[in-house]
Amino acid sequence: MFLLKKDTIIKYLITLIPFSLVFSIFITEVFLILLIIFYFYDVRNENLLNSIFLNFSFLGYFLVSYFLYVSLNSIFLENELFFRKTIFYFRFYFYFLSILYFIKKLDLYNLVLRNFFFIFIVLILDAMIQFILGYNIIGMPIVTESRVSSFFGDELILGSYITRLLPFFLIFVYELNHKVFFKFIYLLGIVLVIILSGERTALFLLLLSIFIFFVSLEKLRLYLLYIFALFMIIFVSLINLNSDYYKRYYLNVVDGFGLIKTTGIKTTGNFKLNSLSIFDSNNNLDVNIFSKHYQDHYKSAYKIFKNNPVIGGGTKSFRYLCKKTEYKVSNISCSTHPHNILMQFLSELGTIGFIFLICFHLLIGKDFIKILKFKRDEKSKLYLAISLTGLIINIFPLIPSGNFFNNWLSIVFVLNLVNYIYLRQKYLND
């Protein structure tokens, strides 16, 4: 009776994560900590090291080393503040172990997919209502122009949630017996909501996902071209019909890169665009890296790295170090994080952290080549490609990003890691 009750509790803890991630990161962490407790109770009579190192596989050693380094690298800096803030980061590896273990043991994978599908549909419908009426189904208003956020409120991460967890939704949609028309409607909703969220990074990651699918899934290329055409029609129509989205997706982008060389005085809150150029008046190259804000963050991060080249300034240290005179670039160079994964690893984890990041990309690249050569059934290849794409877009280093080590993004990364490793162990078997 006790085992039945325990397994039932575990089932709810795992399958409610898609919902808790929307409404409360605190509740999500409580669920995951309980899962860790149940995990260690379950494996108490097994070889603990065998469980932690994933049967002493290379991946197990690599992940343990990475999470330990992120958790403990501040100890070498003799900074008690940084150390206290990161010592428990290793819990995310235990989140990964416990979710993977119970999904396999209790056969919960399809149930997790179903719940992700359900919350995606709710978010799509709610976001559209918010866009049309100005508030969602529980009365939460749009908090800023051109930024639909649904239940996330003033946390403008709706597009990030949809994009970064999209593999779970896509795999379930593929499994549905619905007609192609309905599946097309689901994808239309995804595209529309990501655009309406106003998250430029999420939009880029969606396009990157489509490109990866196009490269790896030959039989779906025509269908993907239809999806891309649909995306372009929606996107171009929206920015031409809505001045807020035109400003956010076009004017703010070109202005951020420093391409607007001549502008009229703003009288209605919009730029008057007169000319675009990558050169200044003296014909010198004059372009920002994404924006002046981001560029100054990167410069400050690089200064921190140069002063701490081996182990960096410490996990989550950028927000403190960027305030120091020796690392300050301008009045806008300081922030909670450098807004780029690559610069965050360099400044906070140093060369050692950078090596971990490069190795992880090499491991993913190696598996991507295997998937391209995959000769078994198309369904298995599809699932592997979709789940691996989830990992790629969550660690893609060449665009602006959130704080990679914050709780929400770390959990999203763990979920995508679980998804891929579960399917890899099931279908790749190498």
N, C-alpha and C positions, 0 to 999 in steps of 0.2 A: 504493500500500500504506500509506504514511504517513497519507494523508487518511482511509482507512478505519479505521485504528487510532485516529486522533484522534477521529473521529466516534463510534466505539464507546465511547471513554473518556468523552466528553461525555454520551452517552446514559446511561451508568451514573451519572455525577455528578448529573445532573438527576433521574433516576427514583428514586434512593436517598434523596433529600432527605426524603420523607415518613417514612422510617424513622429517619434520622439525627436528625431533630428530636425524636424520642421518646427516643433513647438518649444522644445527645451533641451539645450545641450546638457544641463545639469541632470535631468532625468535620464538622458541617454547614458551619461557616465555612471549613474547609479545602476542602471541595467547591466552595463558592461562589467562593473566591479563585482556585482553578484554573480555574473557568469564566470569570472575568474575564480571566485570562491568555489562554485560548483565544479569547475574544471579540476582544480587541485584535489577536491574531494574524490572525484571520479578516478583520477590517475594516481591516487595515494599508494596503491599496491603495485603500480607499474614502475619501470625504470624512469625516474624523473628526468634525468639528463637526456634520455632517449626521446622523451616527449618534447622537451624544450628545444632540442636541436633538430627536430623533425627527422628522427631516425638517423641522426648524424650525417645528414645530407649537406652538400655544399651550400645550398640555399639556407639551411638552418644555421650553419656557422656564420654565413654572411649577414643574415638578418639579426642574429644575436649580437654580433660584433657592432653592427650599425647602431642598433637601439641602445646598446650599452655606451657607445661612444657619445651619442647625442645626450644621454642622461648624465654622463660623468665627466665630460671634457672640461667643465667649469672647475672641477676640483683641482686641476693643474694651475688654474689662474689665481688660486687663493682668494677668491671672491665669494664670500658666504652668501651674498644676495643672489648671484647667478646660480650658485649650486643649489640653494633651497628651491629655486623656481624650476629646476630641471631634473632633480634627482628622481622624481617619480615618472619621468617621461617613458621609462622602460615599460610602464603599464600598457602602452599601446601594443607592444609585442605580445603581451599576455592576452590583450583583447583579440588579437589576430589568432593566437593559438586556440583560445576557448571557443570563438565563433566557428572556426574551421572544424574543430573537433566535434562540436555538438550538431552542426549542420550535417556532417557525415553520419554521426552515430544515430541521430533521431530522424534522419532523412527529411530535413526541413528546407532544402534548397528551393523546391517549387513553391512552397508556402511563402518564403521570403520574396521570391519573384512576384508572386501574386499581390502581396502587400505593397511592393514598390509600384506595381502597375496601378493599383487602386489610388495611392496617394498622388501619383503623377496625374491621373485623370482629374482628381479633385483640385489639384493646383492649377491645371490648365483651365478648367471651367471657372474657378474662382478668380484667376488672373484676368480672364476675359471680361468677367462681370465688373471687376475693379477698373479695368480700362474704359469700359463703356459708361459706367455709372459714377466713377470716381471713388467708390468704396466697395469692399468685398462683401461676402455673404454674412459676415459677423460685424460689419460696420467699420472695418479698418480702412482709412482713407489712403489715397496715394500720397506719400510723404514728400515727394519731390517730382518736378516735371519730368516726363518721359522715363519714369522708373517704376513700373508696376512691380509690387513686391508680395502680393497675396498675404498669407499668414505670417510672413517674416517681418512685416511692419517696417520699422526704420532700419532693420538689418537688410540691406539691399543685396541679398544673395540668392534670390529665386532662380535666376539664370544659372548661377554656379551650381545650385542643388540639381537642377534638371540636367545640365550638361555633364557634370562630374559623376552622376549616378545613372546616366542614360543606359549603360550596358544592361543593367537589371531589367529595365523597361523593355528594351529592344528584344532581349532573349524571350521574355514572356510573350510579347506581341507575336514573335515568330511561332511560338507554340500554339497560339490561339487558332481555333478552327474558323474564325471569322473570314468573311470574304475580303479580297484584296482591297476593295473600296473602303471598308471600315479601317483596315490597317493604314491605308493612305490618310484617312481622316485623323487617326492618332498621331501620325508623323507630322501632318499639317499643324496640329495643335502644338506639338513640341517646338517646331520652327517658329511659329507665331509668338509663343510665350517667351522664348529666349530673346527674340527681337524686342518685344514689348518690355522686357526687364531692363533694357538699356545697358546691359553689362557687355561692354565691348570685348573683354577677355572671354566671356562665355560664348559670344558669337564666333570669335576666332576658333575656339576649341571645337565648336560644332562643325565648322568648315574643315578643320583638321581631321575630325572623326570621319567625315564623309570622304575625305581624300584617302585616309588609311583603308577604309572599307573598299574604296574603288580599286586601290592597288592590290589588296589581298583577296577580294571576293569576285572572281571573274564573272560568274554567272549572274551577279547582281548589278553589274556595271550600268546596264541600260536603265534599270530601276533607279540607281543612284543618280544618274544624269537627270532623270525626271525630278528627283528630290531637290537637286541643286538648282534646276530651272525654277522650281516652285519657290525655293528660298529667295532667289534673285528677284522674282516677280513681287513677292511680298515685301522684301526689303526696299527695293526701288520705289514701289508704290507708297510705302509708309513714309519714307523720308521726303518724298515729293508732296505728299498730302498733309503732313504734320510738321509744323515748323520746329517743335521741340525735338523730335527725332532727327530732323535734318541738322539741327545745331549739334546734337550730341554725337551722331554717327559720322558727320562730315566736317562741319565747321570746327568743332572742338578738336577733332583729330588732326586736321591739317594745321590748325593753329598750335596745337601741342607740339607737333613736329617742327614748328617754327617756319612753316611754308608760306604763311600769310605775310607778305612784305608790305602791303598797302591795305589799310582798312579805314572805313569811315567811322565816325564817332557813333557809338551805340546809343540809339534813342529809344528802341523798343525791346532791348534785351538781346537783340540778334546782331551778329556781325554783318557788316556790309562788305562783301568780298570783292576786291578789285583785281588782285593779281596773286599768283602763286609762283614761288621760285625757291630753289635750294641754295641760291647764292644771295649774299648781301649786296649793298650798293657798290662795294669795292670788288665785286666778283669773287669774293672768298666764300668757300663752302660754309653754309650757316644752317645746320639742321640739328635738332635735338633728338635724343634717344627717347622716343615716345612722347616726352614732354619735358619741360624745364624742371618740374618737380621731380619726376622719375630720374632724370639725368643727374640731378644733384644728390639724390639718394644713392645712386650707384657710385658717384665719385666719393661720397662719404664712406660707403661700404668698402670701397677699394683702399682708401686710406687706412681703415681699420685692419684690413687684410695685410697691407704692407707692413704694418707695425706688429702684427701677430701672424706671420705667414704659415706657421706649422699647425697650430690648433685654433687659430682665430681668437675672437674676443670673448667667446662663450655663447652657448645656446641661449637665444632670446635676449642677447645683450645689446643689440643695435640701438634700441630705444634709449638706452642709458649712455652708451659710448658716443652716439652722434651728437650729444649735447656738449661734449668736451671741445675745447678750443682747437686742439690739434686735429680733430676730425671734422670740424664744421666747415662746410663749403659755402653756404649761404643761409639766409633766414628761412629757407624752405627745404633745406637738405635733411632735416631731422624728422623722423617718423617712428612708428612702433616697429617697423621692419623695412627692409630695403625695397620691397615691392617687386622682387624678382628672385626666383629660387636659386639661380646660379650665384648671384651676388650675396644672397643670404647665407648660402653654404660657405662661400669664401670668407666673408666677414665674421661669421659666428663660429664656423667649424674649421676654418683654415684649409690648408692643403690636404690634410687627412680627410676632412669632410668632403672636399671636392673629389678625391679619389673614390670615396664611397658612391658619390653621385654618378661619376663616370662609369664605375663598375656596374651600377644598377642599370644604366642605359645600355651598356654592352650586353648584359644578361637578357634584357628585353629585346635588343636587336637580334641576338642569337636565336631567341624563341620565335621572333617574327619571321626570320628566314625559314625556320622549320615549318611554320604555319603556311608560308607561301608554297612549300614543297609538299604539303600534306595531301596524301592521295586517298584517304579513306572517305567516308560519306560526307556530303556537303554540309550536313547539319553540324557535325562535330567541328569542322573547319570554321563554320560561321560562328559558333559559340566561342571558340578559342580566339578568333580574330576580334570579336566584339569585346570580350573580357580583357584582352591584352590592350586594346585601344583605351579602355578605361584607365589602365595604369599609365599609358603614355601621356594622355592629356593631363593627368594629375601631377606629373613631374616634368612637364614640358618646360624647358628652361629659357626659351628665347622670347618670352612675352612678359608683360607685367603680371604679377600674381599676388595673392594674399600671403599672410604669414604662414609659411609651410608648417611651422611647429605649434600653431594654435590648436586648441582642442577639436574644433569643428572640422577643419581641413585634415587633421591627423586621423580622425575617425573615418572620414570619407576615403582617405588613402587606404586605411586598413580594410575597409569593406571591399574596395576594388582589388586589393591584394588577396583577400579571402576568395573572392569570386574567381579570379584567374587561377590561383593555386588549386582550388577545388576542381575546376574544369581541366586544368593541366594534368592533374593526377588521374582524372577520369579518362581523358581522351589521348593525351600525348604519350604517357607511359614510357618515358625514356630514361 
